[in-house]
Amino acid sequence: MLSRLSFTNAAAVAAICTKPGSEISTAVSITAMKLKGKKMTDFQIPVKLYRIGEVVRYTPFTRQTIHNYTTMGLIQEIDWTEGGHRLYDESVFERLKTIQELRKTNSLVQIRKILSATDPDTDGTQRKAV
């Protein structure tokens, strides 16, 4: 069983293992020694991009609504796949939440004006793909 475990954070696992000399404690010590030999450098976490189907899955909006909001300029795609699918970043979820709240008392035209007044990058037109 121990051979199938992978310890990525030896310090956290070592805190759990209190029995010196046990099989787990020995494995933790070996793993910690291996990690000390590695050079730890800064790295950048890539931004998660969502296809329209994923946006639909995580929100109450339909595919057609997401498409309409994109063409109206209420939300913007960040990029396109090679196959022509729109890609949205995580900010689209907050934007859709805002639109959902505004939709209770405003028309889509009014929402576009409100959003363009609060977001200088939004001028109500669809952004070109990167």
N, CA, C and O atoms as a printed pandas DataFrame, in Angstrom:
     atom_number atom_name residue_name chain_id  residue_number  x_coord  y_coord  z_coord
0              1         N          MET        A               1    0.821   -1.200    0.000
1              2        CA          MET        A               1    0.000    0.000    0.000
2              3         C          MET        A               1    0.857    1.252    0.000
3              4         O          MET        A               1    0.524    2.229   -0.670
4              5         N          LEU        A               2    1.951    1.238    0.737
5              6        CA          LEU        A               2    2.792    2.416    0.850
6              7         C          LEU        A               2    3.436    2.777   -0.484
7              8         O          LEU        A               2    3.637    3.958   -0.765
8              9         N          SER        A               3    3.759    1.800   -1.301
9             10        CA          SER        A               3    4.432    2.086   -2.559
10            11         C          SER        A               3    3.534    2.838   -3.530
11            12         O          SER        A               3    4.035    3.488   -4.448
12            13         N          ARG        A               4    2.215    2.764   -3.349
13            14        CA          ARG        A               4    1.307    3.463   -4.239
14            15         C          ARG        A               4    1.056    4.910   -3.816
15            16         O          ARG        A               4    0.463    5.674   -4.578
16            17         N          LEU        A               5    1.486    5.295   -2.644
17            18        CA          LEU        A               5    1.273    6.659   -2.176
18            19         C          LEU        A               5    2.274    7.603   -2.814
19            20         O          LEU        A               5    3.427    7.231   -3.034
20            21         N          SER        A               6    1.862    8.778   -3.101
21            22        CA          SER        A               6    2.744    9.802   -3.639
22            23         C          SER        A               6    2.693   11.000   -2.710
23            24         O          SER        A               6    1.638   11.614   -2.550
24            25         N          PHE        A               7    3.820   11.343   -2.093
25            26        CA          PHE        A               7    3.856   12.472   -1.175
26            27         C          PHE        A               7    4.373   13.694   -1.905
27            28         O          PHE        A               7    5.540   13.744   -2.296
28            29         N          THR        A               8    3.522   14.665   -2.088
29            30        CA          THR        A               8    3.947   15.888   -2.752
30            31         C          THR        A               8    4.339   16.954   -1.740
31            32         O          THR        A               8    5.107   17.863   -2.054
32            33         N          ASN        A               9    3.824   16.845   -0.555
33            34        CA          ASN        A               9    4.167   17.812    0.470
34            35         C          ASN        A               9    4.669   17.047    1.689
35            36         O          ASN        A               9    3.900   16.725    2.594
36            37         N          ALA        A              10    5.961   16.764    1.701
37            38        CA          ALA        A              10    6.549   15.927    2.740
38            39         C          ALA        A              10    6.382   16.534    4.125
39            40         O          ALA        A              10    6.216   15.799    5.099
40            41         N          ALA        A              11    6.422   17.854    4.236
41            42        CA          ALA        A              11    6.300   18.503    5.544
42            43         C          ALA        A              11    4.923   18.248    6.155
43            44         O          ALA        A              11    4.817   17.972    7.350
44            45         N          ALA        A              12    3.874   18.338    5.345
45            46        CA          ALA        A              12    2.522   18.110    5.846
46            47         C          ALA        A              12    2.339   16.658    6.254
47            48         O          ALA        A              12    1.715   16.372    7.276
48            49         N          VAL        A              13    2.874   15.747    5.468
49            50        CA          VAL        A              13    2.752   14.331    5.785
50            51         C          VAL        A              13    3.575   14.007    7.021
51            52         O          VAL        A              13    3.145   13.218    7.862
52            53         N          ALA        A              14    4.762   14.610    7.140
53            54        CA          ALA        A              14    5.631   14.358    8.297
54            55         C          ALA        A              14    4.959   14.794    9.590
55            56         O          ALA        A              14    5.159   14.168   10.630
56            57         N          ALA        A              15    4.177   15.842    9.540
57            58        CA          ALA        A              15    3.476   16.313   10.734
58            59         C          ALA        A              15    2.451   15.291   11.206
59            60         O          ALA        A              15    2.160   15.203   12.399
60            61         N          ILE        A              16    1.912   14.530   10.286
61            62        CA          ILE        A              16    0.918   13.517   10.616
62            63         C          ILE        A              16    1.590   12.266   11.197
63            64         O          ILE        A              16    1.043   11.628   12.096
64            65         N          CYS        A              17    2.758   11.923   10.688
65            66        CA          CYS        A              17    3.469   10.705   11.089
66            67         C          CYS        A              17    4.295   10.981   12.336
67            68         O          CYS        A              17    5.311   11.674   12.273
68            69         N          THR        A              18    3.864   10.445   13.459
69            70        CA          THR        A              18    4.546   10.748   14.719
70            71         C          THR        A              18    5.388    9.591   15.228
71            72         O          THR        A              18    6.168    9.776   16.163
72            73         N          LYS        A              19    5.260    8.410   14.652
73            74        CA          LYS        A              19    6.009    7.248   15.116
74            75         C          LYS        A              19    7.347    7.175   14.406
75            76         O          LYS        A              19    7.392    6.773   13.244
76            77         N          PRO        A              20    8.457    7.554   15.071
77            78        CA          PRO        A              20    9.764    7.446   14.436
78            79         C          PRO        A              20   10.092    5.982   14.169
79            80         O          PRO        A              20    9.790    5.103   14.976
80            81         N          GLY        A              21   10.715    5.739   13.017
81            82        CA          GLY        A              21   11.125    4.388   12.666
82            83         C          GLY        A              21   10.044    3.567   11.991
83            84         O          GLY        A              21   10.327    2.471   11.507
84            85         N          SER        A              22    8.812    4.062   11.941
85            86        CA          SER        A              22    7.748    3.311   11.275
86            87         C          SER        A              22    7.961    3.364    9.772
87            88         O          SER        A              22    8.725    4.189    9.271
88            89         N          GLU        A              23    7.284    2.485    9.066
89            90        CA          GLU        A              23    7.425    2.422    7.605
90            91         C          GLU        A              23    7.034    3.751    6.963
91            92         O          GLU        A              23    7.701    4.214    6.038
92            93         N          ILE        A              24    5.968    4.356    7.446
93            94        CA          ILE        A              24    5.515    5.635    6.896
94            95         C          ILE        A              24    6.518    6.728    7.216
95            96         O          ILE        A              24    6.842    7.541    6.350
96            97         N          SER        A              25    7.013    6.763    8.443
97            98        CA          SER        A              25    7.976    7.777    8.842
98            99         C          SER        A              25    9.243    7.692    8.002
99           100         O          SER        A              25    9.789    8.724    7.614
100          101         N          THR        A              26    9.723    6.483    7.711
101          102        CA          THR        A              26   10.908    6.295    6.887
102          103         C          THR        A              26   10.655    6.792    5.464
103          104         O          THR        A              26   11.512    7.449    4.874
104          105         N          ALA        A              27    9.474    6.476    4.911
105          106        CA          ALA        A              27    9.135    6.914    3.557
106          107         C          ALA        A              27    9.070    8.433    3.478
107          108         O          ALA        A              27    9.488    9.026    2.483
108          109         N          VAL        A              28    8.546    9.063    4.526
109          110        CA          VAL        A              28    8.467   10.515    4.563
110          111         C          VAL        A              28    9.864   11.113    4.590
111          112         O          VAL        A              28   10.135   12.086    3.885
112          113         N          SER        A              29   10.748   10.550    5.389
113          114        CA          SER        A              29   12.120   11.064    5.474
114          115         C          SER        A              29   12.823   10.967    4.130
115          116         O          SER        A              29   13.522   11.897    3.729
116          117         N          ILE        A              30   12.647    9.842    3.422
117          118        CA          ILE        A              30   13.267    9.662    2.101
118          119         C          ILE        A              30   12.699   10.668    1.121
119          120         O          ILE        A              30   13.445   11.270    0.349
120          121         N          THR        A              31   11.387   10.858    1.139
121          122        CA          THR        A              31   10.749   11.816    0.235
122          123         C          THR        A              31   11.229   13.228    0.533
123          124         O          THR        A              31   11.489   13.995   -0.394
124          125         N          ALA        A              32   11.353   13.590    1.812
125          126        CA          ALA        A              32   11.823   14.921    2.186
126          127         C          ALA        A              32   13.236   15.142    1.690
127          128         O          ALA        A              32   13.565   16.242    1.247
128          129         N          MET        A              33   14.082   14.122    1.754
129          130        CA          MET        A              33   15.451   14.273    1.263
130          131         C          MET        A              33   15.465   14.478   -0.245
131          132         O          MET        A              33   16.270   15.258   -0.755
132          133         N          LYS        A              34   14.583   13.786   -0.968
133          134        CA          LYS        A              34   14.507   13.950   -2.423
134          135         C          LYS        A              34   14.066   15.370   -2.772
135          136         O          LYS        A              34   14.595   15.962   -3.714
136          137         N          LEU        A              35   13.102   15.928   -2.025
137          138        CA          LEU        A              35   12.612   17.279   -2.287
138          139         C          LEU        A              35   13.683   18.327   -2.010
139          140         O          LEU        A              35   13.728   19.353   -2.689
140          141         N          LYS        A              36   14.548   18.086   -1.024
141          142        CA          LYS        A              36   15.607   19.046   -0.712
142          143         C          LYS        A              36   16.566   19.190   -1.877
143          144         O          LYS        A              36   17.122   20.267   -2.091
144          145         N          GLY        A              37   16.767   18.122   -2.632
145          146        CA          GLY        A              37   17.677   18.162   -3.771
146          147         C          GLY        A              37   17.111   18.898   -4.974
147          148         O          GLY        A              37   17.869   19.306   -5.854
148          149         N          LYS        A              38   15.801   19.076   -5.033
149          150        CA          LYS        A              38   15.165   19.772   -6.160
150          151         C          LYS        A              38   15.282   21.268   -5.992
151          152         O          LYS        A              38   15.184   21.788   -4.881
152          153         N          LYS        A              39   15.492   21.953   -7.087
153          154        CA          LYS        A              39   15.541   23.411   -7.064
154          155         C          LYS        A              39   14.116   23.930   -7.216
155          156         O          LYS        A              39   13.460   23.677   -8.226
156          157         N          MET        A              40   13.645   24.652   -6.213
157          158        CA          MET        A              40   12.298   25.210   -6.256
158          159         C          MET        A              40   12.370   26.593   -6.892
159          160         O          MET        A              40   13.061   27.472   -6.379
160          161         N          THR        A              41   11.673   26.794   -7.991
161          162        CA          THR        A              41   11.659   28.078   -8.678
162          163         C          THR        A              41   10.231   28.596   -8.757
163          164         O          THR        A              41    9.277   27.846   -8.551
164          165         N          ASP        A              42   10.093   29.863   -9.052
165          166        CA          ASP        A              42    8.769   30.440   -9.230
166          167         C          ASP        A              42    8.133   29.864  -10.487
167          168         O          ASP        A              42    8.819   29.578  -11.468
168          169         N          PHE        A              43    6.846   29.702  -10.448
169          170        CA          PHE        A              43    6.124   29.238  -11.616
170          171         C          PHE        A              43    4.801   29.979  -11.697
171          172         O          PHE        A              43    4.334   30.557  -10.716
172          173         N          GLN        A              44    4.205   29.954  -12.883
173          174        CA          GLN        A              44    2.956   30.666  -13.104
174          175         C          GLN        A              44    1.858   29.653  -13.395
175          176         O          GLN        A              44    2.024   28.777  -14.244
176          177         N          ILE        A              45    0.747   29.772  -12.696
177          178        CA          ILE        A              45   -0.385   28.881  -12.913
178          179         C          ILE        A              45   -1.153   29.376  -14.128
179          180         O          ILE        A              45   -1.521   30.550  -14.185
180          181         N          PRO        A              46   -1.402   28.502  -15.104
181          182        CA          PRO        A              46   -2.133   28.951  -16.299
182          183         C          PRO        A              46   -3.581   29.293  -15.967
183          184         O          PRO        A              46   -4.175   28.700  -15.066
184          185         N          VAL        A              47   -4.135   30.235  -16.687
185          186        CA          VAL        A              47   -5.518   30.654  -16.498
186          187         C          VAL        A              47   -6.428   29.564  -17.049
187          188         O          VAL        A              47   -6.192   29.049  -18.142
188          189         N          LYS        A              48   -7.457   29.215  -16.303
189          190        CA          LYS        A              48   -8.430   28.226  -16.752
190          191         C          LYS        A              48   -9.377   28.910  -17.713
191          192         O          LYS        A              48   -9.962   29.944  -17.391
192          193         N          LEU        A              49   -9.528   28.330  -18.901
193          194        CA          LEU        A              49  -10.457   28.841  -19.894
194          195         C          LEU        A              49  -11.613   27.863  -20.041
195          196         O          LEU        A              49  -11.426   26.648  -19.973
196          197         N          TYR        A              50  -12.802   28.403  -20.244
197          198        CA          TYR        A              50  -14.016   27.601  -20.304
198          199         C          TYR        A              50  -14.661   27.720  -21.676
199          200         O          TYR        A              50  -14.788   28.816  -22.221
200          201         N          ARG        A              51  -15.064   26.586  -22.225
201          202        CA          ARG        A              51  -15.862   26.593  -23.451
202          203         C          ARG        A              51  -17.297   26.954  -23.077
203          204         O          ARG        A              51  -17.673   26.914  -21.905
204          205         N          ILE        A              52  -18.080   27.299  -24.071
205          206        CA          ILE        A              52  -19.456   27.734  -23.816
206          207         C          ILE        A              52  -20.264   26.650  -23.100
207          208         O          ILE        A              52  -21.110   26.964  -22.263
208          209         N          GLY        A              53  -20.014   25.388  -23.417
209          210        CA          GLY        A              53  -20.725   24.292  -22.754
210          211         C          GLY        A              53  -20.441   24.230  -21.264
211          212         O          GLY        A              53  -21.326   23.914  -20.468
212          213         N          GLU        A              54  -19.201   24.532  -20.887
213          214        CA          GLU        A              54  -18.847   24.547  -19.467
214          215         C          GLU        A              54  -19.496   25.724  -18.756
215          216         O          GLU        A              54  -19.931   25.594  -17.612
216          217         N          VAL        A              55  -19.564   26.866  -19.419
217          218        CA          VAL        A              55  -20.229   28.038  -18.835
218          219         C          VAL        A              55  -21.704   27.717  -18.612
219          220         O          VAL        A              55  -22.270   28.061  -17.575
220          221         N          VAL        A              56  -22.317   27.062  -19.581
221          222        CA          VAL        A              56  -23.726   26.669  -19.466
222          223         C          VAL        A              56  -23.907   25.689  -18.306
223          224         O          VAL        A              56  -24.880   25.786  -17.558
224          225         N          ARG        A              57  -22.980   24.755  -18.156
225          226        CA          ARG        A              57  -23.081   23.738  -17.104
226          227         C          ARG        A              57  -23.026   24.362  -15.712
227          228         O          ARG        A              57  -23.699   23.883  -14.799
228          229         N          TYR        A              58  -22.241   25.413  -15.535
229          230        CA          TYR        A              58  -22.036   26.013  -14.211
230          231         C          TYR        A              58  -22.948   27.198  -13.920
231          232         O          TYR        A              58  -22.883   27.767  -12.830
232          233         N          THR        A              59  -23.794   27.581  -14.867
233          234        CA          THR        A              59  -24.687   28.725  -14.678
234          235         C          THR        A              59  -26.113   28.331  -15.061
235          236         O          THR        A              59  -26.322   27.273  -15.655
236          237         N          PRO        A              60  -27.088   29.164  -14.730
237          238        CA          PRO        A              60  -28.474   28.853  -15.117
238          239         C          PRO        A              60  -28.812   29.292  -16.543
239          240         O          PRO        A              60  -29.971   29.209  -16.949
240          241         N          PHE        A              61  -27.830   29.754  -17.304
241          242        CA          PHE        A              61  -28.080   30.280  -18.644
242          243         C          PHE        A              61  -27.974   29.184  -19.700
243          244         O          PHE        A              61  -27.238   28.211  -19.534
244          245         N          THR        A              62  -28.726   29.358  -20.790
245          246        CA          THR        A              62  -28.659   28.417  -21.903
246          247         C          THR        A              62  -27.511   28.803  -22.836
247          248         O          THR        A              62  -26.958   29.899  -22.752
248          249         N          ARG        A              63  -27.171   27.874  -23.724
249          250        CA          ARG        A              63  -26.140   28.133  -24.723
250          251         C          ARG        A              63  -26.518   29.338  -25.589
251          252         O          ARG        A              63  -25.673   30.178  -25.895
252          253         N          GLN        A              64  -27.770   29.414  -25.973
253          254        CA          GLN        A              64  -28.226   30.527  -26.808
254          255         C          GLN        A              64  -28.117   31.864  -26.078
255          256         O          GLN        A              64  -27.741   32.870  -26.680
256          257         N          THR        A              65  -28.443   31.882  -24.789
257          258        CA          THR        A              65  -28.333   33.111  -24.003
258          259         C          THR        A              65  -26.881   33.561  -23.913
259          260         O          THR        A              65  -26.591   34.746  -24.081
260          261         N          ILE        A              66  -25.964   32.630  -23.650
261          262        CA          ILE        A              66  -24.536   32.967  -23.592
262          263         C          ILE        A              66  -24.087   33.517  -24.941
263          264         O          ILE        A              66  -23.363   34.510  -25.005
264          265         N          HIS        A              67  -24.515   32.873  -26.003
265          266        CA          HIS        A              67  -24.172   33.358  -27.357
266          267         C          HIS        A              67  -24.732   34.767  -27.580
267          268         O          HIS        A              67  -24.027   35.636  -28.092
268          269         N          ASN        A              68  -25.978   34.995  -27.204
269          270        CA          ASN        A              68  -26.590   36.313  -27.386
270          271         C          ASN        A              68  -25.874   37.385  -26.561
271          272         O          ASN        A              68  -25.605   38.479  -27.057
272          273         N          TYR        A              69  -25.569   37.068  -25.309
273          274        CA          TYR        A              69  -24.861   38.028  -24.456
274          275         C          TYR        A              69  -23.483   38.349  -25.030
275          276         O          TYR        A              69  -23.008   39.478  -24.903
276          277         N          THR        A              70  -22.840   37.370  -25.658
277          278        CA          THR        A              70  -21.526   37.604  -26.263
278          279         C          THR        A              70  -21.656   38.513  -27.477
279          280         O          THR        A              70  -20.890   39.467  -27.618
280          281         N          THR        A              71  -22.598   38.238  -28.339
281          282        CA          THR        A              71  -22.753   39.070  -29.542
282          283         C          THR        A              71  -23.243   40.475  -29.212
283          284         O          THR        A              71  -22.972   41.421  -29.951
284          285         N          MET        A              72  -23.971   40.611  -28.088
285          286        CA          MET        A              72  -24.422   41.936  -27.657
286          287         C          MET        A              72  -23.323   42.727  -26.950
287          288         O          MET        A              72  -23.445   43.937  -26.761
288          289         N          GLY        A              73  -22.252   42.039  -26.561
289          290        CA          GLY        A              73  -21.165   42.714  -25.869
290          291         C          GLY        A              73  -21.315   42.745  -24.359
291          292         O          GLY        A              73  -20.560   43.440  -23.679
292          293         N          LEU        A              74  -22.286   41.998  -23.818
293          294        CA          LEU        A              74  -22.462   41.960  -22.371
294          295         C          LEU        A              74  -21.355   41.144  -21.705
295          296         O          LEU        A              74  -20.901   41.476  -20.610
296          297         N          ILE        A              75  -20.929   40.080  -22.373
297          298        CA          ILE        A              75  -19.773   39.296  -21.935
298          299         C          ILE        A              75  -18.833   39.157  -23.124
299          300         O          ILE        A              75  -19.239   39.329  -24.274
300          301         N          GLN        A              76  -17.578   38.845  -22.838
301          302        CA          GLN        A              76  -16.600   38.753  -23.921
302          303         C          GLN        A              76  -15.796   37.472  -23.823
303          304         O          GLN        A              76  -15.384   37.056  -22.740
304          305         N          GLU        A              77  -15.583   36.855  -24.976
305          306        CA          GLU        A              77  -14.706   35.701  -25.004
306          307         C          GLU        A              77  -13.266   36.200  -24.946
307          308         O          GLU        A              77  -12.961   37.301  -25.406
308          309         N          ILE        A              78  -12.405   35.396  -24.388
309          310        CA          ILE        A              78  -10.997   35.754  -24.250
310          311         C          ILE        A              78  -10.204   35.272  -25.453
311          312         O          ILE        A              78   -9.257   35.923  -25.892
312          313         N          ASP        A              79  -10.607   34.119  -25.978
313          314        CA          ASP        A              79   -9.862   33.514  -27.078
314          315         C          ASP        A              79  -10.792   32.560  -27.818
315          316         O          ASP        A              79  -11.952   32.383  -27.446
316          317         N          TRP        A              80  -10.262   31.954  -28.868
317          318        CA          TRP        A              80  -10.978   30.943  -29.637
318          319         C          TRP        A              80  -10.091   29.714  -29.748
319          320         O          TRP        A              80   -8.866   29.830  -29.791
320          321         N          THR        A              81  -10.705   28.536  -29.794
321          322        CA          THR        A              81   -9.926   27.334  -30.050
322          323         C          THR        A              81   -9.644   27.246  -31.541
323          324         O          THR        A              81  -10.210   27.996  -32.336
324          325         N          GLU        A              82   -8.766   26.324  -31.913
325          326        CA          GLU        A              82   -8.492   26.130  -33.339
326          327         C          GLU        A              82   -9.747   25.679  -34.082
327          328         O          GLU        A              82   -9.901   25.947  -35.273
328          329         N          GLY        A              83  -10.639   24.993  -33.371
329          330        CA          GLY        A              83  -11.886   24.528  -33.967
330          331         C          GLY        A              83  -12.984   25.579  -34.010
331          332         O          GLY        A              83  -14.088   25.298  -34.477
332          333         N          GLY        A              84  -12.698   26.791  -33.529
333          334        CA          GLY        A              84  -13.665   27.878  -33.595
334          335         C          GLY        A              84  -14.571   28.024  -32.387
335          336         O          GLY        A              84  -15.551   28.768  -32.440
336          337         N          HIS        A              85  -14.263   27.328  -31.294
337          338        CA          HIS        A              85  -15.075   27.459  -30.080
338          339         C          HIS        A              85  -14.619   28.673  -29.276
339          340         O          HIS        A              85  -13.425   28.942  -29.145
340          341         N          ARG        A              86  -15.602   29.400  -28.742
341          342        CA          ARG        A              86  -15.267   30.534  -27.885
342          343         C          ARG        A              86  -14.717   30.033  -26.560
343          344         O          ARG        A              86  -15.140   28.995  -26.049
344          345         N          LEU        A              87  -13.762   30.787  -26.008
345          346        CA          LEU        A              87  -13.205   30.469  -24.698
346          347         C          LEU        A              87  -13.392   31.663  -23.781
347          348         O          LEU        A              87  -13.084   32.796  -24.149
348          349         N          TYR        A              88  -13.895   31.404  -22.595
349          350        CA          TYR        A              88  -14.153   32.444  -21.601
350          351         C          TYR        A              88  -13.257   32.200  -20.389
351          352         O          TYR        A              88  -12.948   31.054  -20.064
352          353         N          ASP        A              89  -12.840   33.277  -19.720
353          354        CA          ASP        A              89  -12.064   33.101  -18.495
354          355         C          ASP        A              89  -13.013   33.129  -17.292
355          356         O          ASP        A              89  -14.227   33.251  -17.454
356          357         N          GLU        A              90  -12.453   33.015  -16.096
357          358        CA          GLU        A              90  -13.275   32.921  -14.890
358          359         C          GLU        A              90  -14.081   34.182  -14.599
359          360         O          GLU        A              90  -15.084   34.119  -13.887
360          361         N          SER        A              91  -13.665   35.316  -15.133
361          362        CA          SER        A              91  -14.392   36.561  -14.875
362          363         C          SER        A              91  -15.797   36.550  -15.471
363          364         O          SER        A              91  -16.651   37.335  -15.058
364          365         N          VAL        A              92  -16.044   35.669  -16.438
365          366        CA          VAL        A              92  -17.363   35.616  -17.059
366          367         C          VAL        A              92  -18.439   35.219  -16.043
367          368         O          VAL        A              92  -19.592   35.630  -16.172
368          369         N          PHE        A              93  -18.067   34.419  -15.030
369          370        CA          PHE        A              93  -19.061   33.986  -14.045
370          371         C          PHE        A              93  -19.529   35.153  -13.170
371          372         O          PHE        A              93  -20.717   35.269  -12.867
372          373         N          GLU        A              94  -18.608   36.000  -12.774
373          374        CA          GLU        A              94  -18.980   37.181  -11.993
374          375         C          GLU        A              94  -19.818   38.132  -12.852
375          376         O          GLU        A              94  -20.784   38.728  -12.375
376          377         N          ARG        A              95  -19.439   38.261  -14.107
377          378        CA          ARG        A              95  -20.180   39.136  -15.024
378          379         C          ARG        A              95  -21.606   38.621  -15.225
379          380         O          ARG        A              95  -22.558   39.401  -15.228
380          381         N          LEU        A              96  -21.746   37.308  -15.391
381          382        CA          LEU        A              96  -23.082   36.727  -15.561
382          383         C          LEU        A              96  -23.926   36.877  -14.301
383          384         O          LEU        A              96  -25.142   37.054  -14.383
384          385         N          LYS        A              97  -23.293   36.808  -13.154
385          386        CA          LYS        A              97  -24.003   37.013  -11.891
386          387         C          LYS        A              97  -24.536   38.448  -11.827
387          388         O          LYS        A              97  -25.667   38.680  -11.402
388          389         N          THR        A              98  -23.713   39.398  -12.252
389          390        CA          THR        A              98  -24.122   40.803  -12.288
390          391         C          THR        A              98  -25.285   40.991  -13.257
391          392         O          THR        A              98  -26.264   41.665  -12.938
392          393         N          ILE        A              99  -25.173   40.398  -14.432
393          394        CA          ILE        A              99  -26.241   40.508  -15.437
394          395         C          ILE        A              99  -27.535   39.908  -14.898
395          396         O          ILE        A              99  -28.611   40.473  -15.094
396          397         N          GLN        A             100  -27.435   38.771  -14.224
397          398        CA          GLN        A             100  -28.612   38.117  -13.665
398          399         C          GLN        A             100  -29.322   39.021  -12.657
399          400         O          GLN        A             100  -30.550   39.098  -12.649
400          401         N          GLU        A             101  -28.552   39.704  -11.810
401          402        CA          GLU        A             101  -29.144   40.623  -10.839
402          403         C          GLU        A             101  -29.772   41.829  -11.534
403          404         O          GLU        A             101  -30.886   42.231  -11.200
404          405         N          LEU        A             102  -29.060   42.404  -12.498
405          406        CA          LEU        A             102  -29.578   43.573  -13.212
406          407         C          LEU        A             102  -30.800   43.229  -14.052
407          408         O          LEU        A             102  -31.661   44.078  -14.280
408          409         N          ARG        A             103  -30.874   41.987  -14.509
409          410        CA          ARG        A             103  -31.969   41.555  -15.382
410          411         C          ARG        A             103  -33.312   41.587  -14.656
411          412         O          ARG        A             103  -34.360   41.636  -15.299
412          413         N          LYS        A             104  -33.291   41.561  -13.344
413          414        CA          LYS        A             104  -34.538   41.585  -12.571
414          415         C          LYS        A             104  -35.287   42.896  -12.736
415          416         O          LYS        A             104  -36.514   42.927  -12.647
416          417         N          THR        A             105  -34.546   43.995  -12.979
417          418        CA          THR        A             105  -35.193   45.312  -13.046
418          419         C          THR        A             105  -34.852   46.113  -14.298
419          420         O          THR        A             105  -35.351   47.225  -14.469
420          421         N          ASN        A             106  -33.999   45.558  -15.188
421          422        CA          ASN        A             106  -33.554   46.318  -16.363
422          423         C          ASN        A             106  -33.665   45.493  -17.635
423          424         O          ASN        A             106  -33.647   44.262  -17.606
424          425         N          SER        A             107  -33.780   46.198  -18.747
425          426        CA          SER        A             107  -33.749   45.528  -20.046
426          427         C          SER        A             107  -32.286   45.268  -20.419
427          428         O          SER        A             107  -31.375   45.793  -19.780
428          429         N          LEU        A             108  -32.070   44.460  -21.451
429          430        CA          LEU        A             108  -30.702   44.164  -21.889
430          431         C          LEU        A             108  -29.986   45.415  -22.410
431          432         O          LEU        A             108  -28.777   45.562  -22.235
432          433         N          VAL        A             109  -30.733   46.303  -23.046
433          434        CA          VAL        A             109  -30.143   47.561  -23.523
434          435         C          VAL        A             109  -29.687   48.403  -22.337
435          436         O          VAL        A             109  -28.593   48.966  -22.355
436          437         N          GLN        A             110  -30.518   48.486  -21.313
437          438        CA          GLN        A             110  -30.138   49.226  -20.103
438          439         C          GLN        A             110  -28.933   48.579  -19.412
439          440         O          GLN        A             110  -28.038   49.274  -18.933
440          441         N          ILE        A             111  -28.921   47.256  -19.366
441          442        CA          ILE        A             111  -27.801   46.546  -18.742
442          443         C          ILE        A             111  -26.514   46.837  -19.486
443          444         O          ILE        A             111  -25.475   47.053  -18.863
444          445         N          ARG        A             112  -26.566   46.846  -20.809
445          446        CA          ARG        A             112  -25.367   47.146  -21.603
446          447         C          ARG        A             112  -24.856   48.545  -21.290
447          448         O          ARG        A             112  -23.647   48.753  -21.187
448          449         N          LYS        A             113  -25.760   49.507  -21.137
449          450        CA          LYS        A             113  -25.345   50.868  -20.789
450          451         C          LYS        A             113  -24.737   50.919  -19.390
451          452         O          LYS        A             113  -23.726   51.586  -19.172
452          453         N          ILE        A             114  -25.352   50.216  -18.449
453          454        CA          ILE        A             114  -24.840   50.197  -17.077
454          455         C          ILE        A             114  -23.450   49.576  -17.039
455          456         O          ILE        A             114  -22.538   50.116  -16.414
456          457         N          LEU        A             115  -23.293   48.438  -17.710
457          458        CA          LEU        A             115  -22.004   47.749  -17.700
458          459         C          LEU        A             115  -20.921   48.539  -18.431
459          460         O          LEU        A             115  -19.768   48.552  -18.002
460          461         N          SER        A             116  -21.281   49.187  -19.515
461          462        CA          SER        A             116  -20.274   49.963  -20.248
462          463         C          SER        A             116  -19.869   51.216  -19.477
463          464         O          SER        A             116  -18.761   51.723  -19.651
464          465         N          ALA        A             117  -20.766   51.715  -18.622
465          466        CA          ALA        A             117  -20.424   52.877  -17.801
466          467         C          ALA        A             117  -19.478   52.490  -16.662
467          468         O          ALA        A             117  -18.636   53.289  -16.252
468          469         N          THR        A             118  -19.620   51.266  -16.153
469          470        CA          THR        A             118  -18.771   50.826  -15.045
470          471         C          THR        A             118  -17.502   50.132  -15.505
471          472         O          THR        A             118  -16.553   50.019  -14.728
472          473         N          ASP        A             119  -17.458   49.666  -16.743
473          474        CA          ASP        A             119  -16.300   48.959  -17.270
474          475         C          ASP        A             119  -15.802   49.699  -18.513
475          476         O          ASP        A             119  -16.423   49.600  -19.571
476          477         N          PRO        A             120  -14.702   50.432  -18.407
477          478        CA          PRO        A             120  -14.228   51.228  -19.545
478          479         C          PRO        A             120  -13.807   50.398  -20.746
479          480         O          PRO        A             120  -13.736   50.928  -21.855
480          481         N          ASP        A             121  -13.523   49.103  -20.558
481          482        CA          ASP        A             121  -13.127   48.256  -21.690
482          483         C          ASP        A             121  -14.317   47.784  -22.500
483          484         O          ASP        A             121  -14.146   47.289  -23.614
484          485         N          THR        A             122  -15.520   47.926  -21.964
485          486        CA          THR        A             122  -16.716   47.455  -22.643
486          487         C          THR        A             122  -17.390   48.644  -23.328
487          488         O          THR        A             122  -17.833   49.588  -22.675
488          489         N          ASP        A             123  -17.455   48.573  -24.653
489          490        CA          ASP        A             123  -18.132   49.647  -25.380
490          491         C          ASP        A             123  -19.390   49.157  -26.075
491          492         O          ASP        A             123  -19.966   49.851  -26.912
492          493         N          GLY        A             124  -19.819   47.917  -25.705
493          494        CA          GLY        A             124  -21.045   47.397  -26.286
494          495         C          GLY        A             124  -20.829   46.681  -27.602
495          496         O          GLY        A             124  -21.795   46.225  -28.213
496          497         N          THR        A             125  -19.587   46.568  -28.061
497          498        CA          THR        A             125  -19.318   45.847  -29.292
498          499         C          THR        A             125  -18.554   44.571  -28.987
499          500         O          THR        A             125  -17.885   44.451  -27.961
500          501         N          GLN        A             126  -18.669   43.635  -29.896
501          502        CA          GLN        A             126  -17.976   42.365  -29.684
502          503         C          GLN        A             126  -16.488   42.534  -29.918
503          504         O          GLN        A             126  -16.059   43.166  -30.883
504          505         N          ARG        A             127  -15.712   41.959  -29.020
505          506        CA          ARG        A             127  -14.255   42.066  -29.115
506          507         C          ARG        A             127  -13.732   41.035  -30.108
507          508         O          ARG        A             127  -14.257   39.925  -30.199
508          509         N          LYS        A             128  -12.714   41.403  -30.835
509          510        CA          LYS        A             128  -12.082   40.489  -31.792
510          511         C          LYS        A             128  -11.314   39.415  -31.047
511          512         O          LYS        A             128  -10.823   39.655  -29.944
512          513         N          ALA        A             129  -11.205   38.237  -31.634
513          514        CA          ALA        A             129  -10.444   37.140  -31.022
514          515         C          ALA        A             129   -8.975   37.470  -31.006
515          516         O          ALA        A             129   -8.454   38.136  -31.901
516          517         N          VAL        A             130   -8.319   36.991  -29.973
517          518        CA          VAL        A             130   -6.876   37.255  -29.799
518          519         C          VAL        A             130   -6.080   36.386  -30.719
519          520         O          VAL        A             130   -4.851   36.455  -30.726
